[in-house]
Amino acid sequence: MTLWHGRLGGGTADEVMAFSVSLGFDQQLATDDLVGSRAHVRALGRGGILDADEVATLLAALDKVEGELAAGTMSFAPDDEDIHTAIERRVTELAGDVGAKLHTGRSRNDQVATDLRLYTKRSLREVATGVIALQEVLLARAKEAGDTYLPGYTHLQRAQPVLLSHHLLAHGWALARDLDRLVATIVRLDVSPLGAGALAGSSLPLDPDGVADELGFAGRFENSLDAVSDRDFVAEALFDLALLGIHLSRIGEELVLWSTEEFGFAVLDDAYATGSSMLPQKKNPDVAELARGKSGRLVGNLTGLLVTLKGLPLSYNRDLQEDKEPLFDSVAQAQLALSALGGLLATVSFDGGRMQAAADEWLVEQGTPFRQAHAIVGGLVRDSLERHVPLAELVEAHPALGTEAVALLEPGVAVTRRTTPGGAGPIPVKVQLERFVHRVESDRNRIGTP
């Protein structure tokens, strides 16, 4: 029996049920639906719409349903279009006529919007916790790296040497921005829609403020039309997760490159690599590749929802059912990627002997205009390559350089000369490590325990 059987005669066509059913994926909202339903029942009691016995009966039935769902013993009926319908049907079976009062003063529109906000609020905090865990791995590896250095790249060409710790922390700071975005989205979505009804509120003495407080929301909706139609928070969450995915993809891409024989900067732990079914010598960076590949999936989820939302008039439209699968998927994929990359980074071995480069700015410090210095060094490098003469020999013979400049070509010297704040040398990186430790501790405190 459908929720609208009184208005429409006959049964719903099988094709319509097959096309519109969402029970297969929205069961993820079961916990949130039960929490929201309990708050709604208590509000009906405070408003005198339900007496104390009815409130107790409904709450007991909801507890029973929760137990059945947790144990996997709840049977779903063919007419259970979604998890919200299924829970209400089962409550009615358990509570009899009183169960039919569960939906009093409530529409599936404000019910679903409430459930989805509860889910998103909780899930984004869990993702944020995963981000911090990955930051802590990067921080630990940065501390271990010591004075190990490697080429810094632009255009994927060797540019200037940087400390490995500096490179790892660059990813950590990008993740810090991801965490800021997740927190900001949580703050904006922290509004309860329950009490908005189908679109215009209710004539019953409901208690939206009390319900919002009980559910842990910062406040209740201001406009009922907006409350049931707003999916900005889903779009924002998908954007946050997509950009997080892009940052994880960047880490994955570097690990793919670094673990090749051509680079040789990193050796993957066997537990975080795979082999080849045909080529026994290979160790494949599948985790890193999947982190890179799944970023496209996250971007696609965002794009799909934005296209769905762009032409919708106020207020609720069934199109909004399409908000859940991309959100559920993006949350799940982001959590998996964070965990897998965290394990990979925690166990990867870095080959410091292969991470070596040098760069020279000594001429500029001696008063030579930068462009002239650039031209001199560039000419010497070209001459060294074309004539197959060691660069150090050409530097020593150059009238503007000499023996003192040759010393700067020694391995590891150039990186120690990066002294500006935020730079890649030992002194600024030491400060950066301290600041990053403080940042991670601060973020963990503001996220709390999901």
Long-range contacts (C-beta under 8 A, 24 or more apart in sequence): 1-79, 2-79, 2-81, 3-85, 3-88, 3-103, 3-108, 17-78, 17-79, 17-81, 20-81, 20-318, 20-321, 21-81, 21-82, 22-81, 22-82, 22-83, 22-321, 22-324, 23-76, 23-80, 23-81, 23-82, 23-83, 23-85, 23-86, 25-324, 25-325, 25-328, 26-82, 26-83, 26-84, 26-324, 27-83, 28-119, 28-324, 28-328, 29-83, 29-84, 29-112, 29-115, 29-116, 29-119, 29-324, 30-69, 30-83, 30-87, 31-66, 32-114, 32-115, 32-116, 32-118, 32-119, 32-122, 33-83, 33-84, 33-87, 33-111, 33-115, 34-62, 34-65, 34-66, 34-87, 35-118, 35-215, 36-111, 36-114, 36-115, 36-118, 36-194, 36-215, 37-62, 37-87, 37-91, 37-102, 37-111, 38-62, 39-194, 39-211, 39-214, 39-215, 40-102, 40-105, 40-106, 40-111, 40-194, 40-211, 41-102, 42-214, 43-206, 43-207, 43-210, 43-211, 43-214, 44-101, 44-104, 44-105, 44-206, 46-207, 46-210, 47-204, 47-205, 47-206, 47-207, 48-205, 49-101, 49-104, 49-105, 49-204, 49-205, 50-101, 50-104, 54-98, 54-101, 57-95, 57-98, 58-91, 58-95, 58-98, 58-99, 58-101, 58-102, 60-94, 60-95, 61-90, 61-91, 61-94, 61-95, 61-99, 62-87, 62-91, 64-94, 65-90, 65-91, 65-94, 82-108, 82-112, 84-108, 84-111, 84-112, 84-115, 104-204, 105-195, 105-197, 105-202, 105-204, 105-206, 106-194, 106-197, 107-196, 107-197, 107-198, 107-199, 107-228, 109-196, 109-197, 109-198, 109-199, 109-228, 109-315, 109-316, 110-193, 110-194, 110-195, 110-196, 110-197, 110-198, 110-224, 110-227, 110-228, 111-194, 113-193, 113-196, 113-227, 113-228, 113-230, 114-192, 114-193, 114-194, 114-215, 116-234, 116-323, 116-324, 116-327, 117-189, 117-190, 117-191, 117-192, 117-193, 117-217, 117-233, 118-215, 119-327, 120-189, 120-233, 120-234, 120-237, 120-327, 121-186, 121-189, 121-190, 122-450, 123-331, 124-182, 124-185, 124-186, 124-237, 124-240, 124-331, 125-182, 125-186, 125-447, 125-448, 125-450, 126-331, 126-335, 126-450, 127-182, 127-241, 127-244, 127-331, 127-334, 127-335, 127-338, 128-179, 128-182, 128-183, 128-186, 128-443, 128-447, 129-447, 129-449, 129-450, 130-334, 130-335, 130-338, 130-339, 130-342, 131-175, 131-178, 131-179, 131-182, 131-244, 131-338, 132-179, 132-440, 132-443, 132-444, 132-447, 133-338, 133-339, 133-342, 134-175, 134-338, 134-341, 134-342, 134-345, 135-172, 135-175, 135-176, 135-179, 135-436, 135-440, 135-443, 136-440, 137-342, 137-345, 137-346, 138-168, 138-169, 138-171, 138-172, 138-175, 138-345, 139-169, 139-172, 139-433, 139-436, 139-437, 139-440, 140-346, 141-168, 141-345, 141-346, 141-350, 142-166, 142-168, 142-169, 142-172, 142-433, 142-436, 143-433, 145-350, 147-412, 147-426, 148-350, 148-352, 148-355, 149-352, 149-355, 149-356, 149-357, 149-412, 149-415, 150-265, 150-355, 150-356, 150-357, 151-355, 151-356, 151-357, 152-424, 158-357, 159-359, 160-357, 160-359, 160-414, 160-418, 160-424, 161-356, 161-357, 161-358, 161-359, 161-412, 161-414, 161-415, 161-424, 162-415, 162-418, 162-424, 163-415, 163-424, 163-425, 163-426, 163-429, 164-350, 164-352, 164-355, 165-429, 165-433, 166-423, 166-424, 166-429, 166-432, 167-424, 169-429, 169-432, 169-433, 169-436, 171-247, 171-250, 171-251, 172-436, 172-440, 173-436, 174-247, 174-250, 175-244, 175-247, 176-439, 176-443, 178-240, 178-243, 178-244, 178-247, 179-443, 179-447, 181-239, 181-240, 181-243, 182-240, 182-244, 183-446, 183-447, 185-233, 185-236, 185-237, 185-240, 187-218, 188-232, 188-233, 188-236, 189-233, 189-236, 189-237, 190-217, 190-218, 190-219, 191-217, 191-218, 191-219, 191-220, 191-221, 191-227, 192-217, 192-219, 192-220, 192-221, 193-220, 193-221, 193-227, 193-228, 193-230, 194-220, 195-220, 195-221, 195-224, 196-221, 196-224, 196-227, 196-228, 197-224, 197-228, 198-228, 198-316, 199-224, 199-225, 199-228, 199-229, 199-314, 199-315, 199-316, 200-224, 200-225, 224-315, 225-314, 225-315, 226-314, 226-315, 228-315, 228-316, 229-312, 229-314, 229-315, 229-316, 229-317, 229-320, 231-305, 231-309, 231-320, 231-323, 234-305, 234-323, 234-327, 235-302, 235-305, 235-306, 235-309, 237-327, 237-330, 237-331, 238-298, 238-301, 238-302, 238-305, 238-326, 238-327, 238-330, 239-302, 241-298, 241-301, 241-302, 241-330, 241-331, 241-333, 241-334, 242-295, 242-298, 242-299, 242-301, 242-302, 242-330, 244-298, 244-334, 245-294, 245-295, 245-297, 245-298, 245-299, 245-330, 245-333, 245-334, 245-337, 246-295, 246-298, 246-299, 248-291, 248-295, 248-334, 248-337, 248-338, 248-341, 249-291, 249-292, 249-293, 249-294, 249-295, 251-288, 251-291, 251-341, 251-345, 252-285, 252-287, 252-288, 252-289, 252-290, 252-291, 252-292, 252-341, 253-288, 253-292, 255-285, 255-288, 255-344, 255-345, 255-348, 256-285, 256-288, 256-289, 256-292, 259-283, 259-285, 259-288, 259-348, 263-354, 264-351, 264-354, 265-350, 265-351, 265-354, 265-355, 266-348, 266-349, 266-350, 266-351, 267-348, 267-349, 267-351, 268-344, 268-347, 268-348, 269-344, 269-347, 269-348, 269-349, 271-343, 271-347, 272-340, 272-343, 272-344, 272-347, 272-348, 287-340, 287-341, 287-343, 287-344, 288-341, 288-344, 290-337, 290-340, 291-337, 291-340, 291-341, 294-333, 294-337, 297-329, 297-330, 297-333, 298-330, 298-333, 298-334, 301-326, 301-327, 301-329, 301-330, 302-326, 302-330, 356-411, 356-412, 357-414, 358-408, 358-409, 358-410, 358-411, 358-413, 358-414, 359-414, 360-405, 360-408, 360-409, 360-414, 361-417, 362-401, 362-404, 362-405, 362-408, 363-400, 363-401, 363-405, 366-400, 368-400, 376-400, 376-401
